[in-house]
Amino acid sequence: MRWIWIIPLVLPMISVAQPGPYWAYGYGSIGDDRFTAIAKGPDASVYACGTFSGSMASPAGTVNSQGITDVFVVKMDTLGLVEWIRTGGGPGPDRCTDLAVDAAGNVAIIGQFAFMTIEGTPLSSNGPSLDVFIARFNTDGDLLWARSAGSAQNTDIGEQVSVTDLGEVYVAGQFSGTALFGAIQV
């Protein structure tokens, strides 16, 4: 069984303090599981996102993928205890590449998908290839919205996401040809 792990480190505030982990927990299965991004929330909670396949064990229990690989986002308190974990996926390869947390503790995730459902919200790609997804959750883990973007013939990927304290979401990634971002064609 292959495990992925998360260990927050705290830098010394004074010279006598020793840096080191406050806690460490394993997440994983026999499949391809990985954390891809981590961020600290405004209340010192820890948010992380990643990709998993099969049945991934976590401190909160086991989550099961719907296809080749699925995405997850998790919020942990300052002791590393899971407050919530959310997943999204479909029959194809879905992966989460980045996350960002705003001043209110809302989290945005970005990645790549073929066809997926995030917390009951279905997303469709603009063609037979992989497209970009962006989803936003509130501090309690409720899905606020989920969107897709991309081109009809080529593989697209969302690589980075940033949020402002006003709730604005900025994304970066790559696409080929003509892509649709909602009703906007680029």
C-alpha positions in Angstrom: 0.0 0.0 0.0 1.3 3.4 -1.0 0.6 6.3 1.4 0.7 10.0 0.9 1.2 12.1 4.0 0.8 15.6 5.3 3.0 17.2 8.0 2.7 20.9 8.8 6.0 22.4 10.0 6.2 25.5 12.2 9.3 27.7 12.0 10.7 28.7 15.3 9.4 32.0 16.7 12.4 32.3 19.0 15.9 30.9 18.8 15.3 28.1 21.4 12.2 26.7 19.6 12.9 23.6 17.5 11.0 23.3 14.2 9.2 20.1 13.7 5.8 18.4 13.0 2.9 19.0 15.3 1.1 16.1 13.7 1.3 13.7 10.8 -1.4 11.6 9.2 -1.4 9.1 6.3 -3.8 9.1 3.4 -3.7 6.5 0.7 -4.5 3.3 -1.1 -2.7 0.9 -3.5 -3.5 3.4 -6.3 -2.1 6.7 -7.5 -2.8 9.1 -4.5 -1.2 12.4 -4.0 -1.5 15.8 -2.4 -1.0 18.6 -4.9 -1.5 21.7 -2.9 -1.8 22.9 0.7 -2.8 26.2 2.3 -3.3 27.7 5.7 -6.8 29.1 6.5 -7.5 32.3 8.4 -8.2 30.4 11.6 -4.9 28.3 11.3 -6.8 25.4 9.8 -5.1 23.5 7.0 -6.6 22.9 3.6 -5.2 20.4 1.1 -6.2 19.0 -2.2 -5.1 16.2 -4.4 -5.9 13.2 -6.6 -6.7 9.6 -5.6 -7.8 6.3 -7.2 -9.6 3.3 -5.8 -10.4 3.5 -2.1 -8.4 6.1 -0.3 -8.1 5.7 3.5 -8.0 9.0 5.5 -8.3 9.9 9.2 -12.0 10.7 8.4 -12.6 7.3 6.8 -12.5 5.9 3.3 -13.5 7.7 0.1 -14.0 5.8 -3.1 -13.2 7.0 -6.6 -15.7 6.9 -9.4 -13.2 6.3 -12.2 -9.5 6.2 -13.1 -8.6 9.1 -10.7 -10.8 11.5 -8.7 -10.2 14.7 -6.8 -10.4 15.6 -3.1 -10.2 18.6 -0.9 -9.9 18.4 2.8 -10.0 20.8 5.7 -8.2 19.9 9.0 -8.1 21.8 12.3 -4.9 22.8 14.0 -4.5 19.3 15.5 -4.8 17.7 12.1 -8.3 16.3 12.7 -10.4 16.3 9.6 -13.3 18.7 9.7 -14.5 17.7 6.2 -13.4 16.0 3.0 -15.1 16.5 -0.3 -14.6 14.5 -3.5 -15.4 14.8 -7.2 -15.0 12.6 -10.1 -16.3 10.6 -13.0 -15.3 7.6 -15.2 -12.1 9.3 -16.6 -8.9 10.8 -15.2 -9.7 13.7 -12.9 -7.1 15.6 -11.0 -6.8 18.6 -8.7 -3.8 20.8 -9.2 -4.1 23.7 -6.9 -6.2 25.5 -4.2 -6.5 28.9 -2.6 -8.2 30.0 0.6 -9.7 33.5 1.2 -9.9 35.5 4.4 -13.3 34.0 5.2 -12.1 30.4 5.0 -13.7 29.7 1.6 -11.6 27.5 -0.6 -11.3 27.3 -4.4 -9.8 24.3 -6.2 -8.8 23.9 -9.8 -7.8 21.0 -12.0 -8.5 18.9 -15.0 -11.4 16.5 -15.9 -13.2 14.5 -18.6 -16.7 14.3 -17.1 -17.2 14.7 -13.4 -19.7 15.4 -10.6 -18.6 17.5 -7.6 -20.9 17.2 -4.6 -23.9 16.5 -6.9 -23.1 19.2 -9.5 -22.3 17.6 -12.9 -19.7 19.2 -15.1 -19.3 18.4 -18.8 -16.2 19.0 -21.0 -16.4 21.0 -24.2 -15.4 18.0 -26.3 -13.8 14.5 -26.1 -10.6 15.8 -24.4 -9.8 16.9 -20.9 -10.9 20.3 -19.7 -10.5 22.7 -16.8 -12.7 22.7 -13.7 -12.9 25.3 -10.9 -15.0 24.7 -7.7 -15.5 26.8 -4.6 -16.5 25.6 -1.2 -17.4 27.6 1.9 -15.6 27.1 5.3 -18.1 24.4 6.2 -17.4 22.4 3.1 -20.6 23.3 1.3 -20.2 23.6 -2.5 -20.8 27.2 -3.5 -20.3 26.7 -7.3 -18.5 24.6 -9.8 -17.6 25.6 -13.4 -15.8 24.1 -16.4 -13.8 25.7 -19.2 -11.8 24.5 -22.2 -11.5 23.8 -25.9 -13.4 21.2 -27.9 -10.5 19.3 -29.5 -7.5 19.7 -27.2 -6.5 18.8 -23.7 -6.7 21.7 -21.3 -5.5 22.0 -17.7 -6.2 24.4 -14.9 -2.9 24.8 -13.0 -3.2 27.6 -10.5 -5.9 29.4 -8.6 -5.9 32.5 -6.4 -8.6 34.3 -4.5 -8.9 37.8 -3.1 -10.5 38.9 0.2 -13.4 40.2 -1.9 -14.1 36.7 -3.2 -12.7 37.2 -6.7 -11.2 34.0 -8.2 -8.3 34.2 -10.6 -7.1 31.1 -12.6 -4.2 30.2 -14.8 -3.6 27.2 -17.0 -3.3 26.2 -20.6 -5.5 25.4 -23.5 -5.1 25.0 -27.3 -7.2 26.3 -30.1 -10.4 28.1 -29.1 -11.7 27.7 -25.6 -14.9 28.5 -23.8 -14.9 30.1 -20.4 -18.6 30.2 -19.7 -20.1 32.3 -22.5 -16.7 33.9 -23.2 -14.8 32.4 -26.2 -11.0 32.9 -26.2 
